[in-house]
Structures are given as C-alpha cells and as structure tokens.
Amino acid sequence: MTISGHKSKTDWESVKREYDSDAPIPYDPEDGPYDPNDDAAVDAFFDKATIWVGWPNQVMIQKDGVPVNQEETAAAEADKK
C-alpha cells in the first residue's frame, strides 16, 4: 500500500515477471508446515487451519477446519459476562 503522494518502492515489473515465469517457490521442510508448490498440501493445511478475519476486531470464521457459527459464539461470549 502506498501513501497518497508517495512513490511506490515496489518493482512491479519484477513482480509481474516472476509471477508470469511460473517458477516453483523455493522450499525447505524447515521453512514451514507445507510445501507451497504442492496444491494438495496447501489445500490440506488450509482445510485444517483456524482462520480469523477482520482488523482490528478479529472474528474467527473457522476453527480446526470446522466453520464457526458467529451467533453461537456471540451467545457464548455474552454468557461469560
């Protein structure tokens, strides 16, 4: 994101060339939980992930691969108070 009136410091031509080259992403098992070049591994990781959306007031939409019903979550939070 650039600030209005400021020049972007990103070399977008380089970004576009790299994207269009379709070169594999360098990966070492110590880098993270899945190989980003393996579509099945990426899908499996995100199917099991806990996903939060929104900022600054984050809301959980999926916990451990199971969608979260926001109404039930809100009711449980209200019961705690």
Residue pairs with C-beta under 8 A, 6 or more apart in sequence:
2 8
24 37
25 36
25 37
27 35
27 36
27 37
29 35
33 45
34 41
34 42
34 44
34 45
35 41
35 42
36 42
47 65
48 64
48 65
49 62
49 64
49 65
50 60
50 62
50 63
50 64
51 60
51 61
51 62
52 58
52 59
52 60
52 61
53 59
53 61
59 70
60 68
60 73
61 67
61 68
61 70
62 68
